[in-house]
């Protein structure tokens, strides 16, 4: 294999790994049932050089259960641009408080910190 062929094979392998990483990181919630299929997550844990846009105002609709809490929507970085993920109702964990996810600014850019039960 020539040097050019080895370079192309490495480039293709690298692109495949990155593509699979992006695709597996794009999980969404089931916003209608209030129970998540997977966590809202950033596609990459790397710092984003661009600040997220201001949050949108979400229409909450009717609370599905008396023990439901509202989780605000947020901007998720998809590797190329920010995408808005709508807020949703989530079942409350007794004795716990929901700590909302947030974008945190660091010297290298913006990093998403997932929401969690505290």
N, C-alpha and C positions, 0 to 999 in steps of 0.2 A: 504494500500500500504506500502511495506517495505521501509526502508531507502534507500536500493539499488535501488528500483524501482523509488522512488522520485528523486534520483540523476540522473538516466537515463532519466527520463521525462524532467528534467531541462536541461540536456545536449542536448537532442534532440531539445527542444524549442530554446535553445541558438544557436545551429547549423543552425536551420531553419531561424532565424532572420538574422544571419550573411550571409547565402547564399542568401537570398532575397536582402539584402543590396548590396552585390557584384553584383548580376545580374541586379539590377536596376541602378547601377552606371556605367554600361558598354555601354554607348551610343556612337554612332559613327556618323561622318559626312557623308553626301552624297558627296563624293569627286569629282564625275563626273559633278554634276550640279552646284557646287559652293555655294549651299545654304544648310546650316546645318540642319539636322533633330533634333539634340540636341547638346548641348555643349560638346566639348571634356572635360572630367572631370576625375579627379583622382577617383579611386574606393573608396579610403578612404582619409579623410582629416587629418588622423593621420600622424605623422612624419615617414618617411622611414629611417631606419638606414644606408642604403647603398646609396652612391652617384650615381646619374644617369650616364650612359655611355655618351661619347661625342656624340654630335648631328651628324646625318648622313647628307650627301649632297643629296638634293632632286632634281629631274629633274622637272622643272616647266612646261614645255610644253607651248603651245600657250595660251596667255591670252584670256579668252572667251569673255570678254567685255572690252571696253576701261576704264570703271569705276571699274574694278576688281583690288583687291590687293592680293598679295601672303601672306598667313599665313604659316610660317615655321612649319615643322613637329617637333615632340618632343617625348621624352620617357615618357610613362605613367606607373605608378606602378599599377599592377592589384591585389595586395594583396600578391603576391608570388614572382613576378619578374617584370622587366621592359619590356614593349612592345613598339615597335616603331609605332607611328601614322604618316603617311605621311602628308606632307604639302598639301595645297589646295588653289584654287582661291576663293575669297569671294567678294561679292558685297560691294563696298565702301559706307560708310555712309557719305553723304555730310557734310562738316564742321567738321568732326571728324578725329582723328588720331588713328590707331590701335596700341595698346600697347601690345606687344607680351607676352604670358605666359612664365613663367620661374620657375625653381627650385630654392628655396631660402633655404640657410643653416641656421639652428637654433641650439641651444644647444642640443635639443632632436633629431635632425636628419634633413632630407630634406623634405620640404613641397612644394607642387605645388601651384603656384599662377596663376589662370586662366587669359588668355588674355582678353582684353576688349577695348571698344571704349573710347578714352579719349578726 
